[in-house]
Amino acid sequence: METLRSLCLSLAKFTRNLVAAVPENQSQAYENEPSIRQLLRHYTSYTEISKGESYTATRILTQTLANIVTSNEDLIEKLWNSYLRRVISTPDAGTALASFVLILNCLHGSLPRMAFLTTSLSGPRLCITYLDRMASLFDAADGESTGAFEIGYRIFSDWVEGDLIPAIYTRIGIAEEVVTPHHTTLLKLLDAYLQPSNRGHINASRQCLWRLCEMTTTVFFSLGDYTQQSIQRALGSYKTQQLEELDLLLPKVCEALVLVTQCLISLTLFSEEEFVFCYLCSPTYRAPSTEHVSFLPETLRLLDRFLPRIALGKVAPPPAADPKGFSYLKRDLVRLLGILVADRPAVQDRTRNCGGIPVILNLCVMDDRNPYLREHAIFALRNLLHGNLENQALVKEIQPLEDWENPIVG
């Protein structure tokens, strides 16, 4: 077997180098594609992967395929989606890099082939395999994994700019599951794409950004509704010791809620557009605005009850839940609220009417789990009060019942 593997590698390397940028050689070499496919299926089988000796073969064979079809539209159409999902699922970073290069060559500049990801039966499976591989590469420190992640991120950028993300998010979902690990990975990549520091490299059209805003707003309310209901059940069960009511999925939902909130914040920072405002706050757009505006303060109020306050400089975990899943949640929600109320008297009034001002005041504290929570809460309070006499009067009426060091003696 070792002799056959060595012969396979030598022949694959020779073919890889022979076909590079030579259309005539590519067409002749493509006649051997069925044999290459058979070899890849063999070397990506569970038995071969478990031995740990097939990575070089899968890597070289995938590089050979990439060179055979590069810049050759006819061959790309024949090859596309034949077996890419199986190749990129292998744990070898070098094979992932070669697979991502092949996928990028097939997809870049071709809207029909990208649309295949959302319209075909096998498209979502390819997307899920891609997202799984990106998640495994995310924290890798070696150079080969970093290179594979960078090429994979370029594929994702093409998806965004091809207006595929809303459809992909829907297609990779699972019935009765509010969020999946693949959703979380997709939101991580989208958050990275929308970061203000990346603004100069964003090539998505205005229409794409609008559709991203619509998708993220829908996801935001879906995750937020789940969070509110789960916390309400948890608070009730914590009092009655009915631990079966505690939701172990809540930390994962909140992790995704943080990511989608950060995406919405980034979209609001496109100053020339009001993407998020139209979906979250506009009294004439799509849904009742009062319900939307009160959603953020209500979620923050429940989180403030559910997540224990700081005691002697230490943060206690919430009842029967992983505290890591709640990191930055209150900070980002109050930051989003502060942006939405800025210079919008109608939204400021509705926030006051739903009891949002006391909620914001209670968040003007230090919190190790939410760095800069106090600063964002103060900024949100500033935006709520700016130019709004009614809100200013309400804050003046809110006085402490007693001084901590000098309690009032009745």
C-alpha positions as CSV (number, residue, x, y, z in Angstrom):
1,M,0.0,0.0,0.0
2,E,2.9,2.3,0.8
3,T,4.3,1.8,-2.7
4,L,0.9,2.6,-4.3
5,R,0.5,5.7,-2.2
6,S,3.9,6.9,-3.2
7,L,3.1,6.3,-6.9
8,C,-0.2,8.1,-6.5
9,L,1.5,11.2,-4.9
10,S,4.2,11.3,-7.6
11,L,1.7,11.1,-10.4
12,A,-0.6,13.7,-8.8
13,K,2.3,16.1,-8.3
14,F,3.4,15.7,-11.9
15,T,-0.2,16.3,-13.2
16,R,-0.7,19.3,-10.8
17,N,2.4,21.0,-12.2
18,L,1.7,20.0,-15.8
19,V,-1.8,21.5,-16.0
20,A,-1.2,24.8,-14.3
21,A,-2.6,27.6,-16.5
22,V,-2.5,25.4,-19.6
23,P,-6.1,24.9,-20.9
24,E,-5.2,22.1,-23.4
25,N,-3.4,20.1,-20.6
26,Q,-6.3,20.8,-18.3
27,S,-8.9,19.3,-20.7
28,Q,-6.8,16.2,-21.3
29,A,-6.1,15.7,-17.5
30,Y,-9.7,16.1,-16.7
31,E,-10.4,12.8,-18.4
32,N,-8.7,11.2,-15.3
33,E,-11.1,13.0,-13.0
34,P,-13.1,9.8,-12.2
35,S,-9.9,8.2,-11.0
36,I,-8.9,11.2,-8.9
37,R,-12.4,11.1,-7.4
38,Q,-12.1,7.5,-6.5
39,L,-8.7,8.0,-4.9
40,L,-10.1,11.0,-2.9
41,R,-13.0,8.9,-1.6
42,H,-10.5,6.2,-0.6
43,Y,-8.2,8.5,1.3
44,T,-11.0,10.4,3.0
45,S,-12.6,7.3,4.2
46,Y,-12.9,6.8,8.0
47,T,-10.4,3.9,7.9
48,E,-7.7,5.9,6.1
49,I,-8.2,9.1,8.1
50,S,-8.0,7.2,11.4
51,K,-4.5,6.0,10.4
52,G,-3.4,9.6,10.0
53,E,-1.3,8.7,6.9
54,S,-3.6,10.0,4.1
55,Y,-3.4,13.7,4.6
56,T,-0.6,14.3,2.1
57,A,-2.4,12.3,-0.5
58,T,-5.7,14.2,0.0
59,R,-3.8,17.5,-0.1
60,I,-1.9,16.8,-3.3
61,L,-5.0,15.3,-5.1
62,T,-7.1,18.3,-4.1
63,Q,-4.4,20.7,-5.4
64,T,-4.3,18.8,-8.6
65,L,-8.0,19.2,-9.1
66,A,-7.8,22.9,-8.3
67,N,-5.1,23.3,-11.0
68,I,-7.1,21.3,-13.5
69,V,-10.1,23.6,-13.4
70,T,-8.6,27.0,-12.5
71,S,-9.8,29.6,-15.0
72,N,-11.5,27.0,-17.1
73,E,-15.3,27.6,-17.0
74,D,-16.3,24.5,-18.8
75,L,-14.3,22.2,-16.4
76,I,-15.5,24.1,-13.3
77,E,-19.1,23.5,-14.3
78,K,-18.4,19.8,-14.7
79,L,-16.6,19.6,-11.4
80,W,-18.6,21.8,-9.1
81,N,-20.0,20.0,-6.1
82,S,-18.9,16.6,-7.2
83,Y,-17.3,15.7,-3.9
84,L,-16.0,19.0,-2.3
85,R,-18.0,18.5,0.9
86,R,-16.2,15.3,1.7
87,V,-12.7,16.7,0.9
88,I,-13.0,19.8,3.2
89,S,-14.3,17.7,6.1
90,T,-10.9,16.1,6.5
91,P,-9.1,17.3,9.6
92,D,-5.9,18.2,7.8
93,A,-5.4,22.0,7.5
94,G,-3.4,21.6,4.3
95,T,-6.2,19.8,2.6
96,A,-8.7,22.4,3.9
97,L,-6.5,25.1,2.3
98,A,-6.4,23.3,-1.1
99,S,-10.2,22.7,-0.9
100,F,-10.9,26.3,-0.1
101,V,-8.8,27.4,-3.0
102,L,-10.7,25.0,-5.3
103,I,-14.1,26.3,-3.9
104,L,-13.0,29.9,-4.3
105,N,-11.9,29.3,-7.9
106,C,-15.3,27.7,-8.6
107,L,-17.4,30.4,-6.9
108,H,-15.7,33.7,-7.4
109,G,-17.5,35.9,-9.9
110,S,-20.2,33.3,-10.6
111,L,-23.6,34.1,-9.2
112,P,-25.2,30.9,-10.7
113,R,-22.8,28.6,-8.9
114,M,-23.1,30.5,-5.7
115,A,-26.9,30.3,-6.0
116,F,-26.5,26.6,-6.1
117,L,-25.7,26.7,-2.4
118,T,-29.2,27.9,-1.6
119,T,-31.3,26.2,-4.3
120,S,-29.9,22.6,-4.4
121,L,-30.4,19.8,-2.0
122,S,-26.7,19.3,-1.5
123,G,-25.9,23.0,-1.2
124,P,-26.7,23.3,2.5
125,R,-24.6,20.3,3.3
126,L,-21.6,21.9,1.6
127,C,-22.3,25.1,3.6
128,I,-22.5,23.2,6.9
129,T,-19.2,21.4,6.2
130,Y,-17.5,24.6,5.3
131,L,-18.7,26.3,8.5
132,D,-17.6,23.3,10.6
133,R,-14.2,23.6,9.0
134,M,-14.0,27.3,9.6
135,A,-14.9,26.9,13.2
136,S,-12.1,24.3,13.7
137,L,-9.6,26.7,12.0
138,F,-10.7,29.7,14.0
139,D,-8.4,29.2,17.0
140,A,-5.6,27.4,15.3
141,A,-2.2,29.0,15.7
142,D,-0.1,27.4,12.9
143,G,0.5,29.1,9.7
144,E,-1.2,26.5,7.5
145,S,-4.4,26.8,9.4
146,T,-4.2,30.6,9.3
147,G,-3.8,30.5,5.6
148,A,-6.8,28.1,5.2
149,F,-8.9,30.4,7.3
150,E,-8.0,33.5,5.3
151,I,-9.0,31.7,2.0
152,G,-12.2,30.5,3.7
153,Y,-13.0,34.0,4.8
154,R,-12.7,35.2,1.2
155,I,-15.3,32.6,0.3
156,F,-17.6,34.0,3.0
157,S,-17.1,37.5,1.7
158,D,-18.2,36.4,-1.7
159,W,-21.3,34.9,-0.1
160,V,-22.1,38.2,1.6
161,E,-21.6,40.3,-1.5
162,G,-23.6,37.8,-3.5
163,D,-26.5,38.4,-1.2
164,L,-26.6,34.7,-0.1
165,I,-26.3,35.0,3.7
166,P,-30.0,35.3,4.6
167,A,-30.9,32.3,2.5
168,I,-28.0,30.2,3.8
169,Y,-28.9,31.1,7.4
170,T,-32.4,29.7,6.8
171,R,-31.3,26.6,4.8
172,I,-28.8,25.4,7.5
173,G,-31.4,25.7,10.3
174,I,-32.9,22.7,12.0
175,A,-36.7,22.5,12.8
176,E,-37.5,23.4,16.4
177,E,-34.0,24.6,17.1
178,V,-33.7,28.4,17.7
179,V,-30.0,28.3,17.0
180,T,-27.4,25.7,15.9
181,P,-23.6,25.7,16.1
182,H,-23.5,26.4,12.3
183,H,-25.6,29.5,12.9
184,T,-23.2,30.7,15.5
185,T,-20.2,30.3,13.3
186,L,-21.9,32.1,10.4
187,L,-22.8,35.0,12.8
188,K,-19.1,35.1,14.0
189,L,-18.0,35.5,10.4
190,L,-20.6,38.1,9.6
191,D,-19.7,40.1,12.7
192,A,-16.1,40.1,11.5
193,Y,-17.1,41.2,8.0
194,L,-19.2,44.1,9.3
195,Q,-16.6,45.4,11.8
196,P,-16.0,49.2,11.4
197,S,-12.3,48.5,11.1
198,N,-13.1,46.5,8.0
199,R,-15.3,49.2,6.5
200,G,-13.0,50.0,3.6
201,H,-13.0,46.4,2.4
202,I,-16.8,46.0,2.4
203,N,-18.1,45.7,-1.2
204,A,-21.6,44.6,-0.4
205,S,-24.3,46.6,-2.2
206,R,-26.9,48.7,-0.5
207,Q,-29.5,46.1,-1.2
208,C,-27.3,43.4,0.4
209,L,-26.9,45.5,3.5
210,W,-30.7,46.0,3.7
211,R,-31.3,42.3,3.5
212,L,-28.6,41.6,6.1
213,C,-30.4,44.1,8.4
214,E,-33.7,42.4,7.8
215,M,-32.2,39.0,8.5
216,T,-30.3,40.0,11.6
217,T,-33.3,41.9,13.0
218,T,-35.4,38.8,12.6
219,V,-32.8,36.6,14.2
220,F,-32.4,39.2,17.0
221,F,-36.0,39.1,18.0
222,S,-36.2,35.3,17.7
223,L,-33.2,34.8,20.0
224,G,-34.4,37.6,22.3
225,D,-37.9,36.1,22.7
226,Y,-36.3,32.8,23.5
227,T,-34.0,34.4,26.1
228,Q,-36.8,36.3,27.8
229,Q,-39.0,33.2,28.1
230,S,-36.1,31.0,29.3
231,I,-35.0,33.5,31.9
232,Q,-38.6,33.9,33.2
233,R,-38.9,30.2,33.6
234,A,-35.4,30.0,35.2
235,L,-36.3,32.8,37.7
236,G,-39.5,31.0,38.7
237,S,-37.8,27.6,39.0
238,Y,-34.9,29.1,41.0
239,K,-37.4,30.2,43.6
240,T,-39.4,26.9,43.7
241,Q,-36.3,24.6,43.2
242,Q,-37.9,23.1,40.1
243,L,-34.6,22.6,38.4
244,E,-36.1,20.8,35.4
245,E,-37.2,24.3,34.2
246,L,-33.6,25.5,33.9
247,D,-32.6,25.8,30.2
248,L,-29.1,24.4,29.4
249,L,-29.4,25.8,25.8
250,L,-29.7,29.4,27.1
251,P,-25.9,30.2,27.2
252,K,-25.6,29.2,23.5
253,V,-28.6,31.3,22.6
254,C,-27.2,34.2,24.4
255,E,-23.8,33.7,22.7
256,A,-25.5,34.0,19.4
257,L,-27.6,37.0,20.6
258,V,-24.4,38.8,21.4
259,L,-23.1,38.2,17.9
260,V,-26.3,39.3,16.2
261,T,-26.4,42.4,18.4
262,Q,-22.9,43.3,17.4
263,C,-23.9,42.9,13.7
264,L,-26.8,45.3,14.2
265,I,-24.5,47.8,16.0
266,S,-22.1,47.6,13.0
267,L,-25.0,48.2,10.6
268,T,-26.1,51.2,12.5
269,L,-22.6,52.7,12.1
270,F,-23.1,53.1,8.4
271,S,-24.0,56.7,9.2
272,E,-25.4,57.6,5.8
273,E,-28.1,54.8,6.1
274,E,-30.6,53.9,8.8
275,F,-30.8,50.2,8.2
276,V,-31.4,49.1,11.8
277,F,-33.7,52.0,12.8
278,C,-36.1,51.2,10.0
279,Y,-36.5,47.6,11.3
280,L,-36.3,48.2,15.0
281,C,-37.9,51.5,15.6
282,S,-39.8,53.0,12.7
283,P,-43.5,53.5,13.5
284,T,-44.4,52.9,9.9
285,Y,-42.1,50.1,8.9
286,R,-43.3,46.5,9.0
287,A,-44.1,45.9,12.7
288,P,-45.6,47.8,15.6
289,S,-42.8,50.1,16.8
290,T,-43.8,50.2,20.5
291,E,-43.3,46.5,20.9
292,H,-39.9,46.7,19.2
293,V,-38.7,49.6,21.3
294,S,-39.7,48.1,24.6
295,F,-38.0,44.8,23.7
296,L,-34.5,46.0,24.6
297,P,-35.3,47.4,28.0
298,E,-37.4,44.4,28.9
299,T,-34.6,42.0,27.9
300,L,-32.1,44.1,29.9
301,R,-34.4,44.1,32.9
302,L,-34.7,40.3,33.0
303,L,-30.9,39.8,32.5
304,D,-30.2,42.2,35.4
305,R,-32.4,40.0,37.6
306,F,-31.0,36.7,36.2
307,L,-27.3,37.5,36.3
308,P,-26.2,38.2,39.9
309,R,-24.7,41.6,40.7
310,I,-21.0,42.0,41.6
311,A,-20.3,41.0,45.2
312,L,-17.0,42.2,46.7
313,G,-15.4,42.5,43.2
314,K,-16.3,39.0,42.2
315,V,-19.0,37.9,39.7
316,A,-21.1,34.9,40.7
317,P,-22.4,32.6,37.9
318,P,-26.1,32.7,37.1
319,P,-28.2,29.8,38.5
320,A,-27.2,26.5,36.8
321,A,-25.8,28.1,33.7
322,D,-22.5,28.5,32.0
323,P,-21.4,32.2,32.7
324,K,-19.3,32.3,29.5
325,G,-22.3,32.3,27.3
326,F,-23.5,35.6,28.9
327,S,-20.3,37.6,28.4
328,Y,-20.8,41.1,26.9
329,L,-24.6,40.5,26.5
330,K,-25.8,43.4,28.7
331,R,-23.1,45.7,27.4
332,D,-23.9,45.2,23.8
333,L,-27.7,45.4,24.3
334,V,-27.4,48.7,26.1
335,R,-25.0,49.9,23.5
336,L,-27.5,49.2,20.8
337,L,-30.3,50.9,22.7
338,G,-28.1,54.0,23.2
339,I,-27.5,54.2,19.4
340,L,-31.2,53.8,18.6
341,V,-32.4,56.5,20.9
342,A,-29.8,59.1,19.8
343,D,-31.5,62.3,18.5
344,R,-34.9,60.5,18.1
345,P,-37.4,62.0,20.4
346,A,-40.2,59.6,19.6
347,V,-38.0,56.6,20.4
348,Q,-36.8,58.4,23.6
349,D,-40.4,58.8,24.7
350,R,-41.4,55.2,24.0
351,T,-38.3,54.0,25.9
352,R,-39.5,56.2,28.9
353,N,-43.1,54.9,28.6
354,C,-42.0,51.3,28.8
355,G,-39.9,51.8,31.9
356,G,-36.6,51.8,30.2
357,I,-34.9,54.7,32.0
358,P,-34.7,52.9,35.5
359,V,-33.3,49.9,33.7
360,I,-30.5,51.9,32.1
361,L,-29.8,53.6,35.5
362,N,-29.3,50.3,37.1
363,L,-26.7,49.3,34.5
364,C,-24.4,52.2,35.3
365,V,-22.2,49.8,37.3
366,M,-19.0,47.9,36.9
367,D,-19.3,44.3,35.7
368,D,-16.4,42.0,35.1
369,R,-18.5,40.0,32.6
370,N,-19.4,43.1,30.7
371,P,-16.3,45.4,30.2
372,Y,-17.3,49.0,29.8
373,L,-20.9,48.3,30.6
374,R,-21.1,51.4,32.9
375,E,-19.7,53.6,30.1
376,H,-22.1,52.4,27.5
377,A,-25.0,52.7,30.0
378,I,-24.0,56.3,30.8
379,F,-23.8,57.0,27.1
380,A,-27.3,55.5,26.5
381,L,-28.6,57.6,29.4
382,R,-27.1,60.7,27.9
383,N,-28.8,60.0,24.5
384,L,-32.1,59.3,26.3
385,L,-32.0,62.7,28.1
386,H,-30.5,64.8,25.3
387,G,-33.2,67.3,24.2
388,N,-36.0,65.5,26.1
389,L,-37.4,67.4,29.0
390,E,-39.8,64.7,30.1
391,N,-36.9,62.2,30.4
392,Q,-34.8,64.7,32.2
393,A,-37.6,65.4,34.7
394,L,-38.1,61.6,35.3
395,V,-34.5,61.2,36.2
396,K,-34.6,64.1,38.6
397,E,-37.6,62.4,40.4
398,I,-35.6,59.2,40.9
399,Q,-33.9,59.7,44.2
400,P,-32.2,57.1,46.4
401,L,-34.2,56.1,49.5
402,E,-31.1,56.4,51.7
403,D,-27.4,57.1,51.6
404,W,-25.4,54.0,51.9
405,E,-23.0,55.4,54.5
406,N,-25.6,57.6,56.2
407,P,-28.9,55.7,56.3
408,I,-32.1,57.7,56.7
409,V,-33.5,57.3,60.2
410,G,-37.3,57.5,60.3
